[in-house]
Amino acid sequence: MKPSGIHHVAICVRDEDEALAFYRDALGLTVLPRPDFGFGGYWLDAGGQQVHLMKSDDVPSGGHHFAIRVDDLDVAVADLRAQGVKVDPIPHMQGAGRQAFLHDPSGNFVELNQPETDA
């Protein structure tokens, strides 16, 4: 098997409309068409990959997270803070790129990642 990339990441959210507002308005993802599965949720485009929001009363907590690639971490952090989102950049770690972390309204852990550049 040779993967060609990540198609989507699915996360559970307590309130799909609150989560949609966060991912669409704060993080800039766009809404995609979604079949009716009989439970609430949204499919979102994240620059060629997708994030699927699934309504659930049982939202897991802990170390699970996914990362959104950004071209300029400083700009992304400033944009989110201007919207009142608590976002915490961490010191640069060689090989990991520049990173910042935040939580969505359901408590899901989200990483922003600006990959290393070739020098």
C-alpha positions in Angstrom: 0.0 0.0 0.0 1.2 3.5 -0.8 -1.0 6.3 0.7 -1.6 9.3 -1.5 -2.7 11.6 1.4 -5.3 12.1 4.1 -8.8 12.4 2.7 -10.6 13.4 5.9 -10.5 13.5 9.7 -13.8 12.9 11.6 -14.3 14.5 15.0 -17.2 14.3 17.4 -18.8 17.5 18.6 -21.5 18.2 21.1 -23.2 21.0 19.1 -22.7 20.8 15.4 -23.9 24.3 14.7 -21.5 25.8 17.3 -18.7 23.7 15.9 -19.5 24.8 12.3 -19.4 28.4 13.3 -15.9 27.8 14.9 -14.4 25.8 12.0 -16.0 28.0 9.3 -15.7 31.5 10.8 -12.6 31.2 13.0 -10.5 28.7 11.1 -11.7 29.5 7.6 -12.9 26.0 6.4 -15.7 25.9 3.8 -18.9 23.8 3.9 -19.2 20.9 1.5 -22.3 18.9 0.6 -23.1 16.1 3.1 -25.5 13.1 2.8 -28.2 12.7 5.4 -26.8 10.0 7.7 -29.6 10.4 10.3 -27.5 12.4 12.7 -26.2 15.9 12.7 -22.9 17.0 11.3 -21.1 18.9 8.6 -18.4 18.1 6.0 -15.8 20.9 5.6 -13.0 21.5 3.1 -9.6 22.3 4.6 -7.5 23.1 1.6 -8.0 19.9 -0.3 -8.5 17.6 2.7 -11.7 17.4 4.7 -12.8 17.7 8.4 -16.0 15.9 9.2 -18.0 17.1 12.2 -20.2 14.5 13.8 -22.8 15.3 16.4 -22.3 13.1 19.5 -23.1 13.3 23.2 -19.9 11.4 23.9 -17.0 13.6 22.9 -13.7 11.9 23.7 -11.1 13.9 25.5 -7.4 13.5 25.9 -4.4 13.6 23.6 -6.2 13.1 20.3 -5.7 16.0 17.9 -5.3 16.9 14.3 -3.2 19.6 12.7 -4.1 22.3 10.2 -1.3 23.4 8.0 -0.8 27.2 7.8 1.6 29.2 5.7 2.2 31.9 8.4 1.7 30.8 12.0 2.1 34.4 13.4 -0.7 35.6 11.1 -2.9 32.7 12.0 -2.4 33.2 15.7 -3.1 36.9 15.5 -6.3 36.3 13.4 -7.6 33.8 16.0 -6.8 36.0 19.0 -8.6 38.9 17.3 -11.7 36.7 17.2 -11.3 35.9 20.9 -9.9 32.4 20.5 -7.4 31.2 23.0 -4.4 29.9 21.1 -1.0 29.0 22.5 2.1 28.9 20.3 4.9 26.8 21.6 8.7 27.2 21.3 10.0 26.0 17.9 11.2 22.4 17.9 13.6 21.5 15.1 11.9 19.0 12.8 8.4 19.6 14.0 7.8 23.0 12.3 6.3 25.9 14.2 3.2 25.0 16.2 0.3 26.5 18.1 -2.5 24.7 19.9 -6.2 25.5 20.7 -9.4 23.8 21.5 -12.7 23.9 19.6 -16.0 24.6 21.4 -16.4 20.9 22.2 -12.9 20.6 23.7 -11.2 18.9 20.7 -7.5 19.6 20.6 -6.4 21.4 17.3 -2.9 22.0 16.2 -1.8 24.7 13.8 1.4 23.7 12.0 3.7 25.8 9.8 6.1 23.2 8.4 9.9 23.7 8.3 11.2 25.4 5.1 14.1 24.1 3.2 17.0 26.4 3.6 
